[in-house]
Amino acid sequence: MEYWKIGKKIRELRKRKGLTQEELARKAGISRQTLSTLERGLLGRITVTTLIRVLHQLGYELDIKERKEAFFFDPSMVED
């Protein structure tokens, strides 16, 4: 998964609701800096609980689904 896409989507949803980062952060009980980090896709620094709280304030929830088979390139399979 490309984490920046999650951040981009959260920013899009926040703006669609007409909320500033400060307003959404306050509603979710997090700092504006944490929300900014999330919106930039730096999810390694964000807990799942924080992500769920932000999504909840935006009217969304976290959903887990089966991953589609992805193409995997194995360089050892290439003939010289």
N, C-alpha and C positions, 0 to 999 in steps of 0.2 A: 504494500500500500504506500502511496505517496502521501506522506503526512501533511505536506503543504496544502494538499487539496482539502483536507479536513479543516485546516485553519482558514482557508479561503472561503469555504462554505459557511463556517461560523460567522465570519465577518459579513458575508452577504446576508445571512439571516438576521444578524443584529441590525444592520442598516435598513433592511426591509421593515423591521419593527420600529424603526425610527429611534433607536437607542444609541446613546454614546457608549464608549467603552466604560466610562466611569459608572453610568447608570446600570449597565448589565452586570458589571463586576459587583456593585453593591447588592443587587438583587440575588446574585449567586453566592454572595458571602466570600468573595475573593478580592485580591487587589487588582487594580487596573493594570499593573505591570504583568501579573499572571495572565490576565486575559489577553494582553498584547502578545505575550509569549505564545499562547495557544493560537492566536490568529495568525502568527507567523509560521505556524506548523512545527514548532519546536516541542513536540509532544513528549520527548524523552524527559522533559523537566516537569511534566504535568501528570498528576495522579488521575486514575480512572474516575475516582470520586469527583474530582474537580470538573472533568469533562462532562460527566453525567449531570452535575449541578447546572452547568452553563446550558447544556442542551435542554434541560427541564425548563429553565427560564425562557427559552426560545420556543417552547412548545414541541420539542422533539425528544426522542429517546435513542439510546444506543442499541443497535441491532447487530447480531452476529449471524453471519450466513456462511454457507460452504463456499470455499474458494474455487473458482474455475481453474481447470488445469492450465498452467502457464507454460509457455515455451521456455526450455532451459538449454542454453548453449553450452556444450561441453567441448572445450578446445582440444581435448585429447582425442576426439573423434575425427579431427581434420587430418587428412592425409597430406604428407609433405610432397 
